[in-house]
Amino acid sequence: MNIEAWWPQLLPETQQWLTANNGDAIPPMIVDEIAAAGGPEATDAWWADLDGSPGRCMPDDAIDWVEEVANAEVEGA
């Protein structure tokens, strides 16, 4: 399932955290919430690894999409 489908299923505070920390490593509890909302599991190849990062990171296209949401460029998000 793509980010557009599971994003609305996340808690508002999770969406806010992801927007405010876009591009950063995602805490395990948020990765779990994303999976529960229909997004990728923690072991899915969708997640990007950054050298020296303590956790999972979103791939570039998802980071770009979250930035568009933050800038109110995505309708209905």
Biopython code that builds the backbone (N, CA, C, O; Angstrom):
import numpy as np
from Bio.PDB.StructureBuilder import StructureBuilder

atoms = [
    (1, "MET", "N", (0.852, -1.175, 0.000)),
    (1, "MET", "CA", (0.000, 0.000, 0.000)),
    (1, "MET", "C", (0.902, 1.244, 0.000)),
    (1, "MET", "O", (1.909, 1.285, 0.708)),
    (2, "ASN", "N", (0.538, 2.244, -0.789)),
    (2, "ASN", "CA", (1.363, 3.446, -0.875)),
    (2, "ASN", "C", (1.033, 4.431, 0.250)),
    (2, "ASN", "O", (0.011, 4.308, 0.925)),
    (3, "ILE", "N", (1.899, 5.384, 0.428)),
    (3, "ILE", "CA", (1.789, 6.328, 1.543)),
    (3, "ILE", "C", (0.476, 7.107, 1.514)),
    (3, "ILE", "O", (-0.073, 7.433, 2.567)),
    (4, "GLU", "N", (-0.026, 7.405, 0.331)),
    (4, "GLU", "CA", (-1.281, 8.140, 0.229)),
    (4, "GLU", "C", (-2.439, 7.368, 0.858)),
    (4, "GLU", "O", (-3.397, 7.968, 1.345)),
    (5, "ALA", "N", (-2.351, 6.037, 0.845)),
    (5, "ALA", "CA", (-3.417, 5.204, 1.390)),
    (5, "ALA", "C", (-3.326, 5.056, 2.908)),
    (5, "ALA", "O", (-4.352, 5.080, 3.588)),
    (6, "TRP", "N", (-2.117, 4.904, 3.451)),
    (6, "TRP", "CA", (-2.021, 4.677, 4.899)),
    (6, "TRP", "C", (-1.827, 5.950, 5.716)),
    (6, "TRP", "O", (-2.089, 5.941, 6.919)),
    (7, "TRP", "N", (-1.385, 7.025, 5.113)),
    (7, "TRP", "CA", (-1.178, 8.280, 5.853)),
    (7, "TRP", "C", (-2.427, 8.718, 6.626)),
    (7, "TRP", "O", (-2.309, 9.059, 7.803)),
    (8, "PRO", "N", (-3.613, 8.722, 6.016)),
    (8, "PRO", "CA", (-4.815, 9.164, 6.743)),
    (8, "PRO", "C", (-5.168, 8.271, 7.943)),
    (8, "PRO", "O", (-5.915, 8.690, 8.827)),
    (9, "GLN", "N", (-4.634, 7.047, 7.976)),
    (9, "GLN", "CA", (-4.917, 6.121, 9.065)),
    (9, "GLN", "C", (-4.038, 6.378, 10.293)),
    (9, "GLN", "O", (-4.295, 5.827, 11.363)),
    (10, "LEU", "N", (-3.018, 7.200, 10.144)),
    (10, "LEU", "CA", (-2.119, 7.496, 11.262)),
    (10, "LEU", "C", (-2.759, 8.495, 12.213)),
    (10, "LEU", "O", (-3.589, 9.309, 11.810)),
    (11, "LEU", "N", (-2.364, 8.425, 13.478)),
    (11, "LEU", "CA", (-2.835, 9.406, 14.452)),
    (11, "LEU", "C", (-2.347, 10.796, 14.035)),
    (11, "LEU", "O", (-1.264, 10.920, 13.464)),
    (12, "PRO", "N", (-3.130, 11.838, 14.313)),
    (12, "PRO", "CA", (-2.692, 13.198, 13.949)),
    (12, "PRO", "C", (-1.328, 13.556, 14.535)),
    (12, "PRO", "O", (-0.523, 14.209, 13.871)),
    (13, "GLU", "N", (-1.060, 13.138, 15.765)),
    (13, "GLU", "CA", (0.241, 13.461, 16.362)),
    (13, "GLU", "C", (1.383, 12.727, 15.658)),
    (13, "GLU", "O", (2.509, 13.223, 15.621)),
    (14, "THR", "N", (1.100, 11.559, 15.106)),
    (14, "THR", "CA", (2.117, 10.846, 14.331)),
    (14, "THR", "C", (2.382, 11.568, 13.020)),
    (14, "THR", "O", (3.533, 11.729, 12.615)),
    (15, "GLN", "N", (1.321, 12.002, 12.360)),
    (15, "GLN", "CA", (1.489, 12.784, 11.134)),
    (15, "GLN", "C", (2.303, 14.051, 11.420)),
    (15, "GLN", "O", (3.179, 14.421, 10.638)),
    (16, "GLN", "N", (2.012, 14.704, 12.532)),
    (16, "GLN", "CA", (2.742, 15.918, 12.899)),
    (16, "GLN", "C", (4.217, 15.614, 13.141)),
    (16, "GLN", "O", (5.093, 16.361, 12.704)),
    (17, "TRP", "N", (4.487, 14.500, 13.847)),
    (17, "TRP", "CA", (5.876, 14.139, 14.109)),
    (17, "TRP", "C", (6.611, 13.864, 12.807)),
    (17, "TRP", "O", (7.724, 14.348, 12.601)),
    (18, "LEU", "N", (5.983, 13.079, 11.921)),
    (18, "LEU", "CA", (6.617, 12.751, 10.647)),
    (18, "LEU", "C", (6.861, 14.000, 9.802)),
    (18, "LEU", "O", (7.876, 14.094, 9.112)),
    (19, "THR", "N", (5.949, 14.942, 9.853)),
    (19, "THR", "CA", (6.116, 16.189, 9.113)),
    (19, "THR", "C", (7.256, 17.026, 9.705)),
    (19, "THR", "O", (8.097, 17.550, 8.975)),
    (20, "ALA", "N", (7.271, 17.142, 11.022)),
    (20, "ALA", "CA", (8.288, 17.959, 11.690)),
    (20, "ALA", "C", (9.682, 17.338, 11.617)),
    (20, "ALA", "O", (10.687, 18.047, 11.667)),
    (21, "ASN", "N", (9.736, 16.017, 11.500)),
    (21, "ASN", "CA", (11.017, 15.307, 11.489)),
    (21, "ASN", "C", (11.256, 14.600, 10.160)),
    (21, "ASN", "O", (11.919, 13.565, 10.106)),
    (22, "ASN", "N", (10.711, 15.167, 9.098)),
    (22, "ASN", "CA", (10.788, 14.552, 7.774)),
    (22, "ASN", "C", (12.244, 14.298, 7.377)),
    (22, "ASN", "O", (13.082, 15.198, 7.417)),
    (23, "GLY", "N", (12.517, 13.065, 6.999)),
    (23, "GLY", "CA", (13.861, 12.685, 6.575)),
    (23, "GLY", "C", (14.690, 12.077, 7.687)),
    (23, "GLY", "O", (15.757, 11.520, 7.428)),
    (24, "ASP", "N", (14.217, 12.174, 8.924)),
    (24, "ASP", "CA", (14.936, 11.606, 10.068)),
    (24, "ASP", "C", (14.591, 10.128, 10.226)),
    (24, "ASP", "O", (13.652, 9.623, 9.610)),
    (25, "ALA", "N", (15.365, 9.450, 11.060)),
    (25, "ALA", "CA", (15.065, 8.062, 11.407)),
    (25, "ALA", "C", (13.724, 8.019, 12.129)),
    (25, "ALA", "O", (13.405, 8.909, 12.919)),
    (26, "ILE", "N", (12.948, 6.987, 11.855)),
    (26, "ILE", "CA", (11.611, 6.846, 12.419)),
    (26, "ILE", "C", (11.693, 5.944, 13.654)),
    (26, "ILE", "O", (12.219, 4.834, 13.568)),
    (27, "PRO", "N", (11.184, 6.401, 14.795)),
    (27, "PRO", "CA", (11.193, 5.557, 15.995)),
    (27, "PRO", "C", (10.403, 4.264, 15.760)),
    (27, "PRO", "O", (9.420, 4.262, 15.020)),
    (28, "PRO", "N", (10.835, 3.170, 16.389)),
    (28, "PRO", "CA", (10.161, 1.875, 16.188)),
    (28, "PRO", "C", (8.656, 1.912, 16.447)),
    (28, "PRO", "O", (7.906, 1.241, 15.739)),
    (29, "MET", "N", (8.198, 2.666, 17.427)),
    (29, "MET", "CA", (6.754, 2.694, 17.701)),
    (29, "MET", "C", (5.980, 3.340, 16.550)),
    (29, "MET", "O", (4.828, 2.979, 16.310)),
    (30, "ILE", "N", (6.586, 4.278, 15.840)),
    (30, "ILE", "CA", (5.924, 4.889, 14.685)),
    (30, "ILE", "C", (5.982, 3.941, 13.489)),
    (30, "ILE", "O", (5.025, 3.856, 12.719)),
    (31, "VAL", "N", (7.093, 3.232, 13.330)),
    (31, "VAL", "CA", (7.172, 2.216, 12.269)),
    (31, "VAL", "C", (6.062, 1.191, 12.481)),
    (31, "VAL", "O", (5.403, 0.775, 11.529)),
    (32, "ASP", "N", (5.858, 0.785, 13.743)),
    (32, "ASP", "CA", (4.791, -0.174, 14.052)),
    (32, "ASP", "C", (3.412, 0.398, 13.740)),
    (32, "ASP", "O", (2.547, -0.310, 13.226)),
    (33, "GLU", "N", (3.204, 1.683, 14.051)),
    (33, "GLU", "CA", (1.913, 2.314, 13.753)),
    (33, "GLU", "C", (1.674, 2.378, 12.241)),
    (33, "GLU", "O", (0.558, 2.152, 11.773)),
    (34, "ILE", "N", (2.722, 2.684, 11.490)),
    (34, "ILE", "CA", (2.610, 2.726, 10.028)),
    (34, "ILE", "C", (2.215, 1.351, 9.497)),
    (34, "ILE", "O", (1.343, 1.247, 8.634)),
    (35, "ALA", "N", (2.850, 0.297, 10.008)),
    (35, "ALA", "CA", (2.517, -1.062, 9.576)),
    (35, "ALA", "C", (1.072, -1.397, 9.937)),
    (35, "ALA", "O", (0.360, -1.997, 9.132)),
    (36, "ALA", "N", (0.634, -1.020, 11.130)),
    (36, "ALA", "CA", (-0.737, -1.303, 11.559)),
    (36, "ALA", "C", (-1.761, -0.548, 10.712)),
    (36, "ALA", "O", (-2.902, -0.985, 10.568)),
    (37, "ALA", "N", (-1.342, 0.591, 10.154)),
    (37, "ALA", "CA", (-2.230, 1.397, 9.315)),
    (37, "ALA", "C", (-2.269, 0.895, 7.871)),
    (37, "ALA", "O", (-2.971, 1.461, 7.033)),
    (38, "GLY", "N", (-1.522, -0.160, 7.586)),
    (38, "GLY", "CA", (-1.509, -0.715, 6.238)),
    (38, "GLY", "C", (-0.244, -0.407, 5.469)),
    (38, "GLY", "O", (-0.120, -0.766, 4.298)),
    (39, "GLY", "N", (0.694, 0.257, 6.118)),
    (39, "GLY", "CA", (1.963, 0.575, 5.477)),
    (39, "GLY", "C", (2.947, -0.576, 5.569)),
    (39, "GLY", "O", (2.588, -1.674, 5.994)),
    (40, "PRO", "N", (4.189, -0.328, 5.170)),
    (40, "PRO", "CA", (5.184, -1.396, 5.157)),
    (40, "PRO", "C", (5.588, -1.835, 6.567)),
    (40, "PRO", "O", (5.675, -1.022, 7.487)),
    (41, "GLU", "N", (5.832, -3.133, 6.712)),
    (41, "GLU", "CA", (6.362, -3.686, 7.960)),
    (41, "GLU", "C", (7.805, -3.203, 8.135)),
    (41, "GLU", "O", (8.437, -2.770, 7.172)),
    (42, "ALA", "N", (8.315, -3.276, 9.347)),
    (42, "ALA", "CA", (9.665, -2.808, 9.644)),
    (42, "ALA", "C", (10.728, -3.514, 8.810)),
    (42, "ALA", "O", (11.775, -2.932, 8.525)),
    (43, "THR", "N", (10.475, -4.749, 8.418)),
    (43, "THR", "CA", (11.451, -5.517, 7.648)),
    (43, "THR", "C", (11.286, -5.366, 6.140)),
    (43, "THR", "O", (12.053, -5.945, 5.371)),
    (44, "ASP", "N", (10.295, -4.597, 5.716)),
    (44, "ASP", "CA", (10.017, -4.422, 4.285)),
    (44, "ASP", "C", (11.150, -3.647, 3.616)),
    (44, "ASP", "O", (11.752, -2.755, 4.214)),
    (45, "ALA", "N", (11.425, -4.005, 2.372)),
    (45, "ALA", "CA", (12.472, -3.332, 1.601)),
    (45, "ALA", "C", (12.124, -1.878, 1.272)),
    (45, "ALA", "O", (12.984, -1.129, 0.807)),
    (46, "TRP", "N", (10.869, -1.472, 1.509)),
    (46, "TRP", "CA", (10.449, -0.082, 1.260)),
    (46, "TRP", "C", (11.284, 0.894, 2.074)),
    (46, "TRP", "O", (11.622, 1.975, 1.592)),
    (47, "TRP", "N", (11.619, 0.518, 3.311)),
    (47, "TRP", "CA", (12.365, 1.398, 4.203)),
    (47, "TRP", "C", (13.790, 1.581, 3.717)),
    (47, "TRP", "O", (14.403, 0.654, 3.188)),
    (48, "ALA", "N", (14.308, 2.782, 3.900)),
    (48, "ALA", "CA", (15.680, 3.089, 3.510)),
    (48, "ALA", "C", (16.580, 3.020, 4.742)),
    (48, "ALA", "O", (16.158, 3.343, 5.852)),
    (49, "ASP", "N", (17.797, 2.602, 4.534)),
    (49, "ASP", "CA", (18.799, 2.612, 5.594)),
    (49, "ASP", "C", (19.762, 3.762, 5.331)),
    (49, "ASP", "O", (20.243, 3.933, 4.210)),
    (50, "LEU", "N", (20.039, 4.538, 6.352)),
    (50, "LEU", "CA", (21.039, 5.597, 6.254)),
    (50, "LEU", "C", (22.226, 5.210, 7.122)),
    (50, "LEU", "O", (22.052, 4.747, 8.250)),
    (51, "ASP", "N", (23.416, 5.396, 6.605)),
    (51, "ASP", "CA", (24.609, 5.060, 7.380)),
    (51, "ASP", "C", (24.602, 5.802, 8.704)),
    (51, "ASP", "O", (24.416, 7.018, 8.741)),
    (52, "GLY", "N", (24.804, 5.072, 9.785)),
    (52, "GLY", "CA", (24.861, 5.668, 11.106)),
    (52, "GLY", "C", (23.511, 6.000, 11.707)),
    (52, "GLY", "O", (23.440, 6.543, 12.810)),
    (53, "SER", "N", (22.427, 5.678, 10.992)),
    (53, "SER", "CA", (21.092, 5.981, 11.483)),
    (53, "SER", "C", (20.668, 4.942, 12.516)),
    (53, "SER", "O", (20.913, 3.750, 12.336)),
    (54, "PRO", "N", (20.031, 5.394, 13.603)),
    (54, "PRO", "CA", (19.605, 4.451, 14.637)),
    (54, "PRO", "C", (18.293, 3.730, 14.315)),
    (54, "PRO", "O", (17.849, 2.895, 15.103)),
    (55, "GLY", "N", (17.681, 4.025, 13.203)),
    (55, "GLY", "CA", (16.385, 3.406, 12.903)),
    (55, "GLY", "C", (16.105, 3.382, 11.423)),
    (55, "GLY", "O", (16.983, 3.640, 10.600)),
    (56, "ARG", "N", (14.865, 3.068, 11.097)),
    (56, "ARG", "CA", (14.416, 3.006, 9.712)),
    (56, "ARG", "C", (14.121, 4.423, 9.211)),
    (56, "ARG", "O", (13.736, 5.299, 9.986)),
    (57, "CYS", "N", (14.304, 4.629, 7.925)),
    (57, "CYS", "CA", (14.030, 5.926, 7.305)),
    (57, "CYS", "C", (13.125, 5.712, 6.100)),
    (57, "CYS", "O", (13.146, 4.653, 5.473)),
    (58, "MET", "N", (12.338, 6.721, 5.788)),
    (58, "MET", "CA", (11.485, 6.643, 4.608)),
    (58, "MET", "C", (12.337, 6.838, 3.351)),
    (58, "MET", "O", (13.355, 7.529, 3.391)),
    (59, "PRO", "N", (11.922, 6.236, 2.248)),
    (59, "PRO", "CA", (12.640, 6.459, 0.990)),
    (59, "PRO", "C", (12.404, 7.896, 0.500)),
    (59, "PRO", "O", (11.488, 8.584, 0.952)),
    (60, "ASP", "N", (13.246, 8.319, -0.423)),
    (60, "ASP", "CA", (13.200, 9.700, -0.912)),
    (60, "ASP", "C", (11.832, 10.124, -1.427)),
    (60, "ASP", "O", (11.395, 11.243, -1.158)),
    (61, "ASP", "N", (11.141, 9.246, -2.168)),
    (61, "ASP", "CA", (9.849, 9.649, -2.719)),
    (61, "ASP", "C", (8.826, 9.882, -1.605)),
    (61, "ASP", "O", (7.979, 10.765, -1.735)),
    (62, "ALA", "N", (8.885, 9.116, -0.519)),
    (62, "ALA", "CA", (7.973, 9.334, 0.607)),
    (62, "ALA", "C", (8.333, 10.617, 1.350)),
    (62, "ALA", "O", (7.446, 11.350, 1.787)),
    (63, "ILE", "N", (9.620, 10.891, 1.496)),
    (63, "ILE", "CA", (10.062, 12.137, 2.131)),
    (63, "ILE", "C", (9.556, 13.330, 1.322)),
    (63, "ILE", "O", (9.076, 14.313, 1.887)),
    (64, "ASP", "N", (9.668, 13.235, -0.004)),
    (64, "ASP", "CA", (9.165, 14.309, -0.867)),
    (64, "ASP", "C", (7.662, 14.488, -0.704)),
    (64, "ASP", "O", (7.177, 15.619, -0.657)),
    (65, "TRP", "N", (6.911, 13.378, -0.617)),
    (65, "TRP", "CA", (5.467, 13.448, -0.465)),
    (65, "TRP", "C", (5.092, 14.103, 0.862)),
    (65, "TRP", "O", (4.191, 14.941, 0.898)),
    (66, "VAL", "N", (5.766, 13.736, 1.951)),
    (66, "VAL", "CA", (5.490, 14.340, 3.259)),
    (66, "VAL", "C", (5.782, 15.839, 3.211)),
    (66, "VAL", "O", (5.049, 16.628, 3.807)),
    (67, "GLU", "N", (6.829, 16.237, 2.518)),
    (67, "GLU", "CA", (7.135, 17.663, 2.368)),
    (67, "GLU", "C", (6.012, 18.379, 1.615)),
    (67, "GLU", "O", (5.640, 19.498, 1.969)),
    (68, "GLU", "N", (5.476, 17.739, 0.585)),
    (68, "GLU", "CA", (4.357, 18.328, -0.149)),
    (68, "GLU", "C", (3.130, 18.463, 0.754)),
    (68, "GLU", "O", (2.411, 19.459, 0.675)),
    (69, "VAL", "N", (2.887, 17.477, 1.604)),
    (69, "VAL", "CA", (1.788, 17.563, 2.571)),
    (69, "VAL", "C", (2.022, 18.742, 3.514)),
    (69, "VAL", "O", (1.108, 19.523, 3.780)),
    (70, "ALA", "N", (3.246, 18.865, 4.014)),
    (70, "ALA", "CA", (3.577, 19.948, 4.942)),
    (70, "ALA", "C", (3.380, 21.313, 4.297)),
    (70, "ALA", "O", (3.039, 22.284, 4.971)),
    (71, "ASN", "N", (3.596, 21.379, 2.994)),
    (71, "ASN", "CA", (3.444, 22.640, 2.259)),
    (71, "ASN", "C", (2.040, 22.814, 1.682)),
    (71, "ASN", "O", (1.796, 23.712, 0.877)),
    (72, "ALA", "N", (1.116, 21.938, 2.107)),
    (72, "ALA", "CA", (-0.288, 21.975, 1.658)),
    (72, "ALA", "C", (-0.408, 21.853, 0.141)),
    (72, "ALA", "O", (-1.264, 22.487, -0.476)),
    (73, "GLU", "N", (0.456, 21.034, -0.452)),
    (73, "GLU", "CA", (0.428, 20.815, -1.895)),
    (73, "GLU", "C", (-0.314, 19.533, -2.274)),
    (73, "GLU", "O", (-0.452, 19.226, -3.458)),
    (74, "VAL", "N", (-0.798, 18.778, -1.267)),
    (74, "VAL", "CA", (-1.502, 17.521, -1.513)),
    (74, "VAL", "C", (-2.924, 17.676, -1.002)),
    (74, "VAL", "O", (-3.148, 17.898, 0.189)),
    (75, "GLU", "N", (-3.885, 17.557, -1.912)),
    (75, "GLU", "CA", (-5.293, 17.688, -1.516)),
    (75, "GLU", "C", (-5.738, 16.496, -0.685)),
    (75, "GLU", "O", (-5.431, 15.349, -1.007)),
    (76, "GLY", "N", (-6.460, 16.778, 0.381)),
    (76, "GLY", "CA", (-7.052, 15.730, 1.197)),
    (76, "GLY", "C", (-6.112, 15.043, 2.162)),
    (76, "GLY", "O", (-6.527, 14.118, 2.861)),
    (77, "ALA", "N", (-4.866, 15.462, 2.224)),
    (77, "ALA", "CA", (-3.908, 14.810, 3.138)),
    (77, "ALA", "C", (-3.833, 15.557, 4.454)),
    (77, "ALA", "O", (-3.083, 15.161, 5.346)),
]
sb = StructureBuilder()
sb.init_structure("model")
sb.init_model(0)
sb.init_chain("A")
sb.init_seg("    ")
for serial, (resi, resn, name, xyz) in enumerate(atoms, 1):
    if name == "N":
        sb.init_residue(resn, " ", resi, " ")
    sb.init_atom(name, np.array(xyz, "f"), 0.0, 1.0, " ", f" {name:<3s}", serial, name[0])
structure = sb.get_structure()
